[in-house]
């Protein structure tokens, strides 16, 4: 059972109502960007009071932010990690995670997933699940 649920969002809790996906993307790039967002996630993880107590769930750019920091040894604080639809992994394939990651992708994605096989296991630290 969770005692605390913390959402680390790129906008500091300020709600935005974007009419188009491109507007949301542009706003993210101007107001935060992946570097700063990854730093926010790292900061939130490092402030955890209990060891092995954090479940990370990242969608889209949130998953990208987690992927970007997964080479940092934060494994003492992290219990589970789930990434959903992180299309930016294609730009960061050099990263070797220090903790187990569950990657969940759609069967097809217009931006990049033609590079991935139907099922992929990358050593013992990464497992990809793709909906059939």
N, CA, C and O atoms as a printed pandas DataFrame, in Angstrom:
     atom_number atom_name residue_name chain_id  residue_number  x_coord  y_coord  z_coord
0              1         N          UNK        A               1    0.839   -1.180    0.000
1              2        CA          UNK        A               1    0.000    0.000    0.000
2              3         C          UNK        A               1    0.881    1.240    0.000
3              4         O          UNK        A               1    1.878    1.300    0.719
4              5         N          UNK        A               2    0.523    2.196   -0.783
5              6        CA          UNK        A               2    1.302    3.424   -0.899
6              7         C          UNK        A               2    0.900    4.428    0.162
7              8         O          UNK        A               2   -0.284    4.684    0.379
8              9         N          UNK        A               3    1.897    4.992    0.819
9             10        CA          UNK        A               3    1.645    6.057    1.789
10            11         C          UNK        A               3    1.672    7.411    1.103
11            12         O          UNK        A               3    0.953    8.329    1.499
12            13         N          UNK        A               4    2.495    7.535    0.082
13            14        CA          UNK        A               4    2.633    8.793   -0.640
14            15         C          UNK        A               4    2.702    8.519   -2.127
15            16         O          UNK        A               4    3.411    7.618   -2.575
16            17         N          UNK        A               5    1.965    9.299   -2.879
17            18        CA          UNK        A               5    2.070    9.260   -4.326
18            19         C          UNK        A               5    2.502   10.653   -4.758
19            20         O          UNK        A               5    1.848   11.650   -4.450
20            21         N          UNK        A               6    3.608   10.699   -5.473
21            22        CA          UNK        A               6    4.117   11.990   -5.919
22            23         C          UNK        A               6    4.192   11.985   -7.431
23            24         O          UNK        A               6    4.756   11.071   -8.033
24            25         N          UNK        A               7    3.629   12.993   -8.031
25            26        CA          UNK        A               7    3.694   13.169   -9.465
26            27         C          UNK        A               7    4.774   14.204   -9.750
27            28         O          UNK        A               7    4.721   15.326   -9.247
28            29         N          UNK        A               8    5.743   13.821  -10.553
29            30        CA          UNK        A               8    6.791   14.748  -10.959
30            31         C          UNK        A               8    6.476   15.123  -12.403
31            32         O          UNK        A               8    6.767   14.370  -13.333
32            33         N          UNK        A               9    5.881   16.290  -12.572
33            34        CA          UNK        A               9    5.508   16.699  -13.920
34            35         C          UNK        A               9    6.410   17.840  -14.389
35            36         O          UNK        A               9    6.976   18.562  -13.567
36            37         N          UNK        A              10    6.543   18.001  -15.678
37            38        CA          UNK        A              10    7.471   19.011  -16.191
38            39         C          UNK        A              10    7.024   20.451  -15.969
39            40         O          UNK        A              10    7.826   21.371  -16.125
40            41         N          UNK        A              11    5.785   20.660  -15.613
41            42        CA          UNK        A              11    5.247   22.019  -15.508
42            43         C          UNK        A              11    5.022   22.480  -14.078
43            44         O          UNK        A              11    4.386   23.511  -13.860
44            45         N          UNK        A              12    5.528   21.744  -13.101
45            46        CA          UNK        A              12    5.406   22.174  -11.713
46            47         C          UNK        A              12    3.976   22.246  -11.209
47            48         O          UNK        A              12    3.665   23.073  -10.351
48            49         N          UNK        A              13    3.106   21.398  -11.725
49            50        CA          UNK        A              13    1.728   21.356  -11.267
50            51         C          UNK        A              13    0.794   22.336  -11.949
51            52         O          UNK        A              13   -0.400   22.352  -11.650
52            53         N          UNK        A              14    1.302   23.146  -12.848
53            54        CA          UNK        A              14    0.463   24.100  -13.573
54            55         C          UNK        A              14   -0.222   23.366  -14.724
55            56         O          UNK        A              14    0.437   22.791  -15.590
56            57         N          UNK        A              15   -1.545   23.396  -14.719
57            58        CA          UNK        A              15   -2.317   22.703  -15.750
58            59         C          UNK        A              15   -2.297   23.492  -17.055
59            60         O          UNK        A              15   -2.394   24.719  -17.057
60            61         N          UNK        A              16   -2.171   22.776  -18.150
61            62        CA          UNK        A              16   -2.206   23.381  -19.471
62            63         C          UNK        A              16   -3.232   22.643  -20.312
63            64         O          UNK        A              16   -3.413   21.434  -20.174
64            65         N          UNK        A              17   -3.885   23.367  -21.165
65            66        CA          UNK        A              17   -4.880   22.766  -22.043
66            67         C          UNK        A              17   -4.443   23.025  -23.483
67            68         O          UNK        A              17   -4.810   24.033  -24.086
68            69         N          UNK        A              18   -3.659   22.105  -24.016
69            70        CA          UNK        A              18   -3.123   22.274  -25.355
70            71         C          UNK        A              18   -4.124   21.770  -26.378
71            72         O          UNK        A              18   -4.695   20.690  -26.230
72            73         N          UNK        A              19   -4.327   22.555  -27.403
73            74        CA          UNK        A              19   -5.268   22.180  -28.448
74            75         C          UNK        A              19   -4.669   21.131  -29.393
75            76         O          UNK        A              19   -5.372   20.268  -29.920
76            77         N          UNK        A              20   -3.351   21.233  -29.591
77            78        CA          UNK        A              20   -2.681   20.323  -30.511
78            79         C          UNK        A              20   -1.452   19.720  -29.848
79            80         O          UNK        A              20   -0.842   20.331  -28.971
80            81         N          UNK        A              21   -1.098   18.519  -30.276
81            82        CA          UNK        A              21    0.069   17.833  -29.729
82            83         C          UNK        A              21    1.341   18.658  -29.929
83            84         O          UNK        A              21    2.193   18.705  -29.041
84            85         N          UNK        A              22    1.474   19.300  -31.075
85            86        CA          UNK        A              22    2.668   20.099  -31.356
86            87         C          UNK        A              22    2.802   21.259  -30.370
87            88         O          UNK        A              22    3.916   21.632  -30.003
88            89         N          UNK        A              23    1.678   21.833  -29.938
89            90        CA          UNK        A              23    1.716   22.914  -28.947
90            91         C          UNK        A              23    2.263   22.400  -27.617
91            92         O          UNK        A              23    3.042   23.087  -26.957
92            93         N          UNK        A              24    1.865   21.218  -27.234
93            94        CA          UNK        A              24    2.353   20.627  -25.988
94            95         C          UNK        A              24    3.846   20.344  -26.094
95            96         O          UNK        A              24    4.602   20.615  -25.162
96            97         N          UNK        A              25    4.262   19.806  -27.215
97            98        CA          UNK        A              25    5.685   19.510  -27.425
98            99         C          UNK        A              25    6.522   20.788  -27.373
99           100         O          UNK        A              25    7.554   20.835  -26.704
100          101         N          UNK        A              26    6.076   21.810  -28.075
101          102        CA          UNK        A              26    6.809   23.082  -28.097
102          103         C          UNK        A              26    6.895   23.694  -26.708
103          104         O          UNK        A              26    7.947   24.202  -26.319
104          105         N          UNK        A              27    5.810   23.653  -25.962
105          106        CA          UNK        A              27    5.792   24.198  -24.605
106          107         C          UNK        A              27    6.770   23.452  -23.709
107          108         O          UNK        A              27    7.492   24.065  -22.923
108          109         N          UNK        A              28    6.794   22.134  -23.828
109          110        CA          UNK        A              28    7.726   21.333  -23.037
110          111         C          UNK        A              28    9.167   21.726  -23.362
111          112         O          UNK        A              28    9.973   21.928  -22.453
112          113         N          UNK        A              29    9.494   21.833  -24.635
113          114        CA          UNK        A              29   10.860   22.165  -25.040
114          115         C          UNK        A              29   11.275   23.555  -24.544
115          116         O          UNK        A              29   12.419   23.752  -24.136
116          117         N          UNK        A              30   10.359   24.503  -24.579
117          118        CA          UNK        A              30   10.656   25.879  -24.163
118          119         C          UNK        A              30   10.720   26.010  -22.646
119          120         O          UNK        A              30   11.618   26.670  -22.124
120          121         N          UNK        A              31    9.792   25.397  -21.936
121          122        CA          UNK        A              31    9.641   25.611  -20.499
122          123         C          UNK        A              31   10.380   24.619  -19.605
123          124         O          UNK        A              31   10.554   24.875  -18.414
124          125         N          UNK        A              32   10.814   23.499  -20.160
125          126        CA          UNK        A              32   11.445   22.493  -19.310
126          127         C          UNK        A              32   12.541   21.754  -20.059
127          128         O          UNK        A              32   13.724   21.949  -19.777
128          129         N          UNK        A              33   12.172   20.927  -20.989
129          130        CA          UNK        A              33   13.123   20.117  -21.733
130          131         C          UNK        A              33   13.472   18.843  -20.984
131          132         O          UNK        A              33   13.225   18.723  -19.784
132          133         N          UNK        A              34   14.041   17.912  -21.698
133          134        CA          UNK        A              34   14.327   16.599  -21.129
134          135         C          UNK        A              34   15.402   16.651  -20.044
135          136         O          UNK        A              34   15.309   15.928  -19.052
136          137         N          UNK        A              35   16.408   17.485  -20.215
137          138        CA          UNK        A              35   17.476   17.589  -19.210
138          139         C          UNK        A              35   16.923   18.019  -17.857
139          140         O          UNK        A              35   17.176   17.367  -16.843
140          141         N          UNK        A              36   16.178   19.104  -17.841
141          142        CA          UNK        A              36   15.626   19.620  -16.578
142          143         C          UNK        A              36   14.618   18.652  -15.985
143          144         O          UNK        A              36   14.591   18.444  -14.772
144          145         N          UNK        A              37   13.789   18.061  -16.835
145          146        CA          UNK        A              37   12.800   17.102  -16.347
146          147         C          UNK        A              37   13.492   15.893  -15.714
147          148         O          UNK        A              37   13.062   15.407  -14.667
148          149         N          UNK        A              38   14.558   15.412  -16.344
149          150        CA          UNK        A              38   15.317   14.289  -15.781
150          151         C          UNK        A              38   15.917   14.658  -14.429
151          152         O          UNK        A              38   15.950   13.832  -13.517
152          153         N          UNK        A              39   16.388   15.885  -14.296
153          154        CA          UNK        A              39   16.921   16.359  -13.016
154          155         C          UNK        A              39   15.836   16.393  -11.946
155          156         O          UNK        A              39   16.093   16.052  -10.792
156          157         N          UNK        A              40   14.629   16.801  -12.320
157          158        CA          UNK        A              40   13.513   16.804  -11.366
158          159         C          UNK        A              40   13.198   15.393  -10.884
159          160         O          UNK        A              40   12.939   15.181   -9.699
160          161         N          UNK        A              41   13.220   14.441  -11.792
161          162        CA          UNK        A              41   12.947   13.048  -11.430
162          163         C          UNK        A              41   14.045   12.515  -10.513
163          164         O          UNK        A              41   13.757   11.870   -9.505
164          165         N          UNK        A              42   15.297   12.784  -10.859
165          166        CA          UNK        A              42   16.419   12.348  -10.024
166          167         C          UNK        A              42   16.318   12.940   -8.629
167          168         O          UNK        A              42   16.547   12.244   -7.640
168          169         N          UNK        A              43   15.982   14.205   -8.543
169          170        CA          UNK        A              43   15.841   14.873   -7.252
170          171         C          UNK        A              43   14.734   14.223   -6.416
171          172         O          UNK        A              43   14.914   13.993   -5.220
172          173         N          UNK        A              44   13.610   13.932   -7.033
173          174        CA          UNK        A              44   12.509   13.292   -6.312
174          175         C          UNK        A              44   12.901   11.913   -5.804
175          176         O          UNK        A              44   12.542   11.539   -4.688
176          177         N          UNK        A              45   13.631   11.160   -6.607
177          178        CA          UNK        A              45   14.079    9.824   -6.192
178          179         C          UNK        A              45   15.067    9.919   -5.038
179          180         O          UNK        A              45   14.976    9.158   -4.074
180          181         N          UNK        A              46   15.995   10.836   -5.133
181          182        CA          UNK        A              46   17.031   10.942   -4.099
182          183         C          UNK        A              46   16.483   11.427   -2.763
183          184         O          UNK        A              46   17.119   11.225   -1.729
184          185         N          UNK        A              47   15.311   12.064   -2.765
185          186        CA          UNK        A              47   14.704   12.543   -1.520
186          187         C          UNK        A              47   13.828   11.496   -0.830
187          188         O          UNK        A              47   13.244   11.768    0.219
188          189         N          UNK        A              48   13.738   10.316   -1.411
189          190        CA          UNK        A              48   12.920    9.260   -0.801
190          191         C          UNK        A              48   13.485    8.886    0.557
191          192         O          UNK        A              48   14.695    8.724    0.716
192          193         N          UNK        A              49   12.610    8.750    1.525
193          194        CA          UNK        A              49   13.034    8.460    2.891
194          195         C          UNK        A              49   13.260    6.975    3.133
195          196         O          UNK        A              49   14.081    6.606    3.973
196          197         N          UNK        A              50   12.556    6.131    2.422
197          198        CA          UNK        A              50   12.690    4.691    2.618
198          199         C          UNK        A              50   13.433    4.060    1.448
199          200         O          UNK        A              50   13.221    4.439    0.296
200          201         N          UNK        A              51   14.287    3.117    1.736
201          202        CA          UNK        A              51   15.019    2.393    0.700
202          203         C          UNK        A              51   14.086    1.421   -0.013
203          204         O          UNK        A              51   13.148    0.886    0.578
204          205         N          UNK        A              52   14.361    1.208   -1.286
205          206        CA          UNK        A              52   13.605    0.258   -2.100
206          207         C          UNK        A              52   12.099    0.499   -2.001
207          208         O          UNK        A              52   11.316   -0.444   -1.885
208          209         N          UNK        A              53   11.710    1.763   -2.048
209          210        CA          UNK        A              53   10.309    2.090   -1.814
210          211         C          UNK        A              53    9.613    2.759   -2.991
211          212         O          UNK        A              53    8.420    3.047   -2.906
212          213         N          UNK        A              54   10.317    3.011   -4.075
213          214        CA          UNK        A              54    9.747    3.813   -5.158
214          215         C          UNK        A              54    9.380    2.942   -6.346
215          216         O          UNK        A              54   10.180    2.135   -6.821
216          217         N          UNK        A              55    8.160    3.122   -6.812
217          218        CA          UNK        A              55    7.726    2.566   -8.082
218          219         C          UNK        A              55    7.648    3.737   -9.048
219          220         O          UNK        A              55    6.905    4.690   -8.812
220          221         N          UNK        A              56    8.401    3.674  -10.122
221          222        CA          UNK        A              56    8.384    4.725  -11.134
222          223         C          UNK        A              56    7.506    4.286  -12.290
223          224         O          UNK        A              56    7.646    3.176  -12.803
224          225         N          UNK        A              57    6.603    5.159  -12.694
225          226        CA          UNK        A              57    5.751    4.911  -13.854
226          227         C          UNK        A              57    5.876    6.131  -14.744
227          228         O          UNK        A              57    5.521    7.240  -14.343
228          229         N          UNK        A              58    6.378    5.929  -15.948
229          230        CA          UNK        A              58    6.573    7.036  -16.869
230          231         C          UNK        A              58    5.855    6.798  -18.176
231          232         O          UNK        A              58    5.935    5.717  -18.758
232          233         N          UNK        A              59    5.154    7.816  -18.629
233          234        CA          UNK        A              59    4.465    7.775  -19.911
234          235         C          UNK        A              59    5.118    8.788  -20.843
235          236         O          UNK        A              59    5.369    9.927  -20.449
236          237         N          UNK        A              60    5.390    8.381  -22.061
237          238        CA          UNK        A              60    5.912    9.280  -23.078
238          239         C          UNK        A              60    7.166    9.993  -22.590
239          240         O          UNK        A              60    8.174    9.339  -22.324
240          241         N          UNK        A              61    7.131   11.315  -22.467
241          242        CA          UNK        A              61    8.332   12.050  -22.059
242          243         C          UNK        A              61    8.719   11.741  -20.610
243          244         O          UNK        A              61    9.892   11.850  -20.251
244          245         N          UNK        A              62    7.765   11.364  -19.787
245          246        CA          UNK        A              62    8.090   10.933  -18.422
246          247         C          UNK        A              62    8.940    9.675  -18.447
247          248         O          UNK        A              62    9.867    9.528  -17.651
248          249         N          UNK        A              63    8.622    8.769  -19.361
249          250        CA          UNK        A              63    9.435    7.566  -19.534
250          251         C          UNK        A              63   10.814    7.942  -20.074
251          252         O          UNK        A              63   11.820    7.350  -19.681
252          253         N          UNK        A              64   10.859    8.910  -20.960
253          254        CA          UNK        A              64   12.154    9.369  -21.485
254          255         C          UNK        A              64   13.029    9.939  -20.380
255          256         O          UNK        A              64   14.236    9.696  -20.348
256          257         N          UNK        A              65   12.425   10.692  -19.481
257          258        CA          UNK        A              65   13.176   11.280  -18.366
258          259         C          UNK        A              65   13.743   10.182  -17.469
259          260         O          UNK        A              65   14.891   10.269  -17.035
260          261         N          UNK        A              66   12.954    9.161  -17.192
261          262        CA          UNK        A              66   13.425    8.053  -16.370
262          263         C          UNK        A              66   14.527    7.290  -17.105
263          264         O          UNK        A              66   15.548    6.951  -16.507
264          265         N          UNK        A              67   14.328    7.018  -18.401
265          266        CA          UNK        A              67   15.336    6.303  -19.176
266          267         C          UNK        A              67   16.663    7.062  -19.160
267          268         O          UNK        A              67   17.730    6.459  -19.042
268          269         N          UNK        A              68   16.589    8.364  -19.276
269          270        CA          UNK        A              68   17.793    9.191  -19.321
270          271         C          UNK        A              68   18.623    9.060  -18.041
271          272         O          UNK        A              68   19.849    9.159  -18.089
272          273         N          UNK        A              69   17.973    8.843  -16.910
273          274        CA          UNK        A              69   18.694    8.774  -15.630
274          275         C          UNK        A              69   18.962    7.346  -15.164
275          276         O          UNK        A              69   19.558    7.150  -14.104
276          277         N          UNK        A              70   18.542    6.366  -15.918
277          278        CA          UNK        A              70   18.631    4.984  -15.409
278          279         C          UNK        A              70   20.048    4.431  -15.347
279          280         O          UNK        A              70   20.247    3.329  -14.836
280          281         N          UNK        A              71   21.030    5.155  -15.846
281          282        CA          UNK        A              71   22.422    4.740  -15.662
282          283         C          UNK        A              71   22.970    5.189  -14.310
283          284         O          UNK        A              71   23.979    4.663  -13.841
284          285         N          UNK        A              72   22.312    6.151  -13.691
285          286        CA          UNK        A              72   22.707    6.595  -12.359
286          287         C          UNK        A              72   22.316    5.503  -11.376
287          288         O          UNK        A              72   21.219    4.955  -11.477
288          289         N          UNK        A              73   23.176    5.179  -10.438
289          290        CA          UNK        A              73   22.860    4.107   -9.491
290          291         C          UNK        A              73   21.892    4.602   -8.423
291          292         O          UNK        A              73   22.293    5.081   -7.362
292          293         N          UNK        A              74   20.613    4.472   -8.735
293          294        CA          UNK        A              74   19.536    4.826   -7.817
294          295         C          UNK        A              74   18.826    3.570   -7.337
295          296         O          UNK        A              74   17.745    3.646   -6.752
296          297         N          UNK        A              75   19.428    2.427   -7.583
297          298        CA          UNK        A              75   18.763    1.147   -7.342
298          299         C          UNK        A              75   18.393    0.912   -5.880
299          300         O          UNK        A              75   17.486    0.126   -5.604
300          301         N          UNK        A              76   19.062    1.563   -4.945
301          302        CA          UNK        A              76   18.692    1.404   -3.534
302          303         C          UNK        A              76   17.307    1.961   -3.239
303          304         O          UNK        A              76   16.639    1.499   -2.314
304          305         N          UNK        A              77   16.874    2.939   -4.006
305          306        CA          UNK        A              77   15.585    3.581   -3.749
306          307         C          UNK        A              77   14.448    3.032   -4.604
307          308         O          UNK        A              77   13.278    3.228   -4.274
308          309         N          UNK        A              78   14.775    2.351   -5.690
309          310        CA          UNK        A              78   13.762    1.980   -6.669
310          311         C          UNK        A              78   13.352    0.516   -6.525
311          312         O          UNK        A              78   14.190   -0.383   -6.454
312          313         N          UNK        A              79   12.040    0.308   -6.485
313          314        CA          UNK        A              79   11.487   -1.041   -6.388
314          315         C          UNK        A              79   11.062   -1.557   -7.767
315          316         O          UNK        A              79   11.427   -2.669   -8.147
316          317         N          UNK        A              80   10.304   -0.769   -8.508
317          318        CA          UNK        A              80    9.796   -1.159   -9.827
318          319         C          UNK        A              80    9.831    0.043  -10.763
319          320         O          UNK        A              80    9.687    1.189  -10.337
320          321         N          UNK        A              81   10.028   -0.248  -12.056
321          322        CA          UNK        A              81    9.996    0.798  -13.069
322          323         C          UNK        A              81    9.182    0.298  -14.256
323          324         O          UNK        A              81    9.400   -0.805  -14.757
324          325         N          UNK        A              82    8.243    1.124  -14.695
325          326        CA          UNK        A              82    7.424    0.816  -15.864
326          327         C          UNK        A              82    7.460    2.015  -16.806
327          328         O          UNK        A              82    7.132    3.135  -16.414
328          329         N          UNK        A              83    7.859    1.769  -18.045
329          330        CA          UNK        A              83    7.870    2.808  -19.082
330          331         C          UNK        A              83    6.788    2.468  -20.085
331          332         O          UNK        A              83    6.691    1.329  -20.542
332          333         N          UNK        A              84    5.984    3.442  -20.423
333          334        CA          UNK        A              84    4.955    3.266  -21.437
334          335         C          UNK        A              84    5.220    4.210  -22.601
335          336         O          UNK        A              84    5.316    5.423  -22.420
336          337         N          UNK        A              85    5.335    3.647  -23.784
337          338        CA          UNK        A              85    5.394    4.420  -25.030
338          339         C          UNK        A              85    6.493    5.469  -25.051
339          340         O          UNK        A              85    6.236    6.628  -25.378
340          341         N          UNK        A              86    7.684    5.086  -24.715
341          342        CA          UNK        A              86    8.807    6.018  -24.741
342          343         C          UNK        A              86    9.493    5.943  -26.098
343          344         O          UNK        A              86   10.365    5.101  -26.308
344          345         N          UNK        A              87    9.106    6.812  -27.011
345          346        CA          UNK        A              87    9.683    6.773  -28.351
346          347         C          UNK        A              87   11.079    7.386  -28.411
347          348         O          UNK        A              87   11.777    7.191  -29.406
348          349         N          UNK        A              88   11.506    8.108  -27.400
349          350        CA          UNK        A              88   12.825    8.752  -27.405
350          351         C          UNK        A              88   13.966    7.790  -27.062
351          352         O          UNK        A              88   15.132    8.163  -27.183
352          353         N          UNK        A              89   13.662    6.584  -26.644
353          354        CA          UNK        A              89   14.712    5.610  -26.366
354          355         C          UNK        A              89   15.584    5.422  -27.604
355          356         O          UNK        A              89   16.779    5.151  -27.490
356          357         N          UNK        A              90   14.997    5.563  -28.762
357          358        CA          UNK        A              90   15.757    5.384  -30.003
358          359         C          UNK        A              90   16.939    6.336  -30.093
359          360         O          UNK        A              90   17.913    6.050  -30.789
360          361         N          UNK        A              91   16.865    7.461  -29.399
361          362        CA          UNK        A              91   17.954    8.439  -29.397
362          363         C          UNK        A              91   18.957    8.199  -28.273
363          364         O          UNK        A              91   19.985    8.873  -28.199
364          365         N          UNK        A              92   18.657    7.235  -27.392
365          366        CA          UNK        A              92   19.517    6.997  -26.232
366          367         C          UNK        A              92   19.803    5.506  -26.049
367          368         O          UNK        A              92   19.775    5.000  -24.927
368          369         N          UNK        A              93   20.076    4.807  -27.142
369          370        CA          UNK        A              93   20.298    3.364  -27.082
370          371         C          UNK        A              93   21.612    2.996  -26.398
371          372         O          UNK        A              93   21.814    1.829  -26.063
372          373         N          UNK        A              94   22.493    3.936  -26.186
373          374        CA          UNK        A              94   23.774    3.694  -25.520
374          375         C          UNK        A              94   23.629    3.509  -24.008
375          376         O          UNK        A              94   24.574    3.075  -23.350
376          377         N          UNK        A              95   22.463    3.830  -23.452
377          378        CA          UNK        A              95   22.257    3.776  -22.005
378          379         C          UNK        A              95   22.146    2.334  -21.534
379          380         O          UNK        A              95   21.465    1.516  -22.153
380          381         N          UNK        A              96   22.829    2.028  -20.423
381          382        CA          UNK        A              96   22.759    0.712  -19.776
382          383         C          UNK        A              96   22.150    0.892  -18.394
383          384         O          UNK        A              96   22.815    1.408  -17.495
384          385         N          UNK        A              97   20.905    0.480  -18.201
385          386        CA          UNK        A              97   20.225    0.687  -16.924
386          387         C          UNK        A              97   20.922   -0.013  -15.755
387          388         O          UNK        A              97   21.503   -1.087  -15.910
388          389         N          UNK        A              98   20.850    0.620  -14.589
389          390        CA          UNK        A              98   21.411    0.030  -13.371
390          391         C          UNK        A              98   20.341   -0.677  -12.552
391          392         O          UNK        A              98   20.643   -1.233  -11.496
392          393         N          UNK        A              99   19.097   -0.664  -13.021
393          394        CA          UNK        A              99   18.008   -1.346  -12.328
394          395         C          UNK        A              99   17.081   -1.955  -13.375
395          396         O          UNK        A              99   17.090   -1.557  -14.540
396          397         N          UNK        A             100   16.277   -2.931  -12.936
397          398        CA          UNK        A             100   15.361   -3.632  -13.834
398          399         C          UNK        A             100   14.273   -2.683  -14.325
399          400         O          UNK        A             100   13.730   -1.890  -13.556
400          401         N          UNK        A             101   13.971   -2.776  -15.594
401          402        CA          UNK        A             101   12.986   -1.895  -16.222
402          403         C          UNK        A             101   12.000   -2.724  -17.020
403          404         O          UNK        A             101   12.386   -3.667  -17.712
404          405         N          UNK        A             102   10.730   -2.373  -16.924
405          406        CA          UNK        A             102    9.693   -2.954  -17.764
406          407         C          UNK        A             102    9.334   -1.918  -18.821
407          408         O          UNK        A             102    8.830   -0.844  -18.493
408          409         N          UNK        A             103    9.590   -2.232  -20.082
409          410        CA          UNK        A             103    9.256   -1.342  -21.189
410          411         C          UNK        A             103    7.996   -1.859  -21.857
411          412         O          UNK        A             103    7.942   -3.018  -22.269
412          413         N          UNK        A             104    6.994   -1.020  -21.966
413          414        CA          UNK        A             104    5.744   -1.434  -22.582
414          415         C          UNK        A             104    5.502   -0.543  -23.791
415          416         O          UNK        A             104    5.335    0.670  -23.660
416          417         N          UNK        A             105    5.485   -1.157  -24.969
417          418        CA          UNK        A             105    5.318   -0.432  -26.220
418          419         C          UNK        A             105    4.033   -0.854  -26.920
419          420         O          UNK        A             105    3.521   -1.945  -26.670
420          421         N          UNK        A             106    3.512   -0.005  -27.790
421          422        CA          UNK        A             106    2.404   -0.430  -28.643
422          423         C          UNK        A             106    2.939   -1.355  -29.737
423          424         O          UNK        A             106    4.148   -1.424  -29.961
424          425         N          UNK        A             107    2.059   -2.048  -30.401
425          426        CA          UNK        A             107    2.486   -2.936  -31.477
426          427         C          UNK        A             107    3.170   -2.150  -32.595
427          428         O          UNK        A             107    4.117   -2.636  -33.213
428          429         N          UNK        A             108    2.687   -0.939  -32.848
429          430        CA          UNK        A             108    3.336   -0.092  -33.844
430          431         C          UNK        A             108    3.314    1.349  -33.344
431          432         O          UNK        A             108    2.429    1.752  -32.589
432          433         N          UNK        A             109    4.303    2.105  -33.781
433          434        CA          UNK        A             109    4.435    3.506  -33.379
434          435         C          UNK        A             109    5.054    4.231  -34.547
435          436         O          UNK        A             109    6.111    3.830  -35.034
436          437         N          UNK        A             110    4.420    5.285  -35.003
437          438        CA          UNK        A             110    4.831    5.918  -36.252
438          439         C          UNK        A             110    6.227    6.531  -36.213
439          440         O          UNK        A             110    6.814    6.764  -37.269
440          441         N          UNK        A             111    6.777    6.798  -35.030
441          442        CA          UNK        A             111    8.046    7.505  -34.960
442          443         C          UNK        A             111    9.277    6.615  -34.962
443          444         O          UNK        A             111   10.325    7.036  -35.451
444          445         N          UNK        A             112    9.189    5.386  -34.427
445          446        CA          UNK        A             112   10.473    4.692  -34.322
446          447         C          UNK        A             112   10.462    3.191  -34.160
447          448         O          UNK        A             112   11.497    2.574  -34.412
448          449         N          UNK        A             113    9.403    2.567  -33.769
449          450        CA          UNK        A             113    9.527    1.203  -33.283
450          451         C          UNK        A             113    9.782    0.151  -34.340
451          452         O          UNK        A             113    9.867   -1.033  -34.017
452          453         N          UNK        A             114    9.905    0.544  -35.574
453          454        CA          UNK        A             114   10.279   -0.441  -36.571
454          455         C          UNK        A             114   11.667   -1.012  -36.293
455          456         O          UNK        A             114   12.020   -2.048  -36.856
456          457         N          UNK        A             115   12.465   -0.362  -35.437
457          458        CA          UNK        A             115   13.805   -0.831  -35.099
458          459         C          UNK        A             115   13.788   -1.970  -34.084
459          460         O          UNK        A             115   14.769   -2.706  -33.974
460          461         N          UNK        A             116   12.704   -2.128  -33.348
461          462        CA          UNK        A             116   12.640   -3.128  -32.294
462          463         C          UNK        A             116   12.015   -4.420  -32.804
463          464         O          UNK        A             116   11.059   -4.376  -33.578
464          465         N          UNK        A             117   12.536   -5.564  -32.386
465          466        CA          UNK        A             117   11.886   -6.832  -32.724
466          467         C          UNK        A             117   10.588   -6.968  -31.927
467          468         O          UNK        A             117   10.329   -6.183  -31.015
468          469         N          UNK        A             118    9.788   -7.953  -32.271
469          470        CA          UNK        A             118    8.516   -8.142  -31.575
470          471         C          UNK        A             118    8.689   -8.315  -30.075
471          472         O          UNK        A             118    7.895   -7.777  -29.303
472          473         N          UNK        A             119    9.697   -9.047  -29.647
473          474        CA          UNK        A             119   10.004   -9.206  -28.225
474          475         C          UNK        A             119   11.503   -9.006  -28.069
475          476         O          UNK        A             119   12.298   -9.468  -28.887
476          477         N          UNK        A             120   11.862   -8.328  -27.032
477          478        CA          UNK        A             120   13.287   -8.059  -26.845
478          479         C          UNK        A             120   13.653   -8.182  -25.381
479          480         O          UNK        A             120   12.966   -7.640  -24.515
480          481         N          UNK        A             121   14.706   -8.873  -25.110
481          482        CA          UNK        A             121   15.277   -8.895  -23.779
482          483         C          UNK        A             121   16.701   -8.407  -23.900
483          484         O          UNK        A             121   17.492   -8.966  -24.660
484          485         N          UNK        A             122   17.030   -7.385  -23.168
485          486        CA          UNK        A             122   18.370   -6.796  -23.199
486          487         C          UNK        A             122   19.054   -7.154  -21.893
487          488         O          UNK        A             122   18.836   -6.478  -20.888
488          489         N          UNK        A             123   19.860   -8.177  -21.877
489          490        CA          UNK        A             123   20.490   -8.773  -20.701
490          491         C          UNK        A             123   19.431   -9.000  -19.626
491          492         O          UNK        A             123   18.292   -9.328  -19.956
492          493         N          UNK        A             124   19.773   -8.836  -18.363
493          494        CA          UNK        A             124   18.801   -9.081  -17.300
494          495         C          UNK        A             124   18.166   -7.805  -16.768
495          496         O          UNK        A             124   17.382   -7.863  -15.821
496          497         N          UNK        A             125   18.484   -6.656  -17.352
497          498        CA          UNK        A             125   17.993   -5.413  -16.775
498          499         C          UNK        A             125   16.803   -4.816  -17.506
499          500         O          UNK        A             125   16.161   -3.909  -16.977
500          501         N          UNK        A             126   16.490   -5.288  -18.690
501          502        CA          UNK        A             126   15.405   -4.682  -19.452
502          503         C          UNK        A             126   14.552   -5.757  -20.113
503          504         O          UNK        A             126   15.076   -6.669  -20.752
504          505         N          UNK        A             127   13.268   -5.646  -19.961
505          506        CA          UNK        A             127   12.341   -6.544  -20.638
506          507         C          UNK        A             127   11.315   -5.688  -21.361
507          508         O          UNK        A             127   10.706   -4.799  -20.766
508          509         N          UNK        A             128   11.129   -5.959  -22.636
509          510        CA          UNK        A             128   10.145   -5.223  -23.422
510          511         C          UNK        A             128    8.905   -6.091  -23.615
511          512         O          UNK        A             128    9.003   -7.276  -23.934
512          513         N          UNK        A             129    7.769   -5.497  -23.422
513          514        CA          UNK        A             129    6.496   -6.151  -23.698
514          515         C          UNK        A             129    5.828   -5.377  -24.811
515          516         O          UNK        A             129    5.709   -4.153  -24.739
516          517         N          UNK        A             130    5.395   -6.075  -25.834
517          518        CA          UNK        A             130    4.728   -5.397  -26.937
518          519         C          UNK        A             130    3.385   -6.069  -27.129
519          520         O          UNK        A             130    3.298   -7.289  -27.267
520          521         N          UNK        A             131    2.335   -5.257  -27.137
521          522        CA          UNK        A             131    0.981   -5.766  -27.312
522          523         C          UNK        A             131    0.823   -6.323  -28.716
523          524         O          UNK        A             131    1.200   -5.671  -29.689
524          525         N          UNK        A             132    0.266   -7.532  -28.829
525          526        CA          UNK        A             132    0.030   -8.143  -30.131
526          527         C          UNK        A             132   -1.413   -7.977  -30.513
527          528         O          UNK        A             132   -1.824   -8.425  -31.583
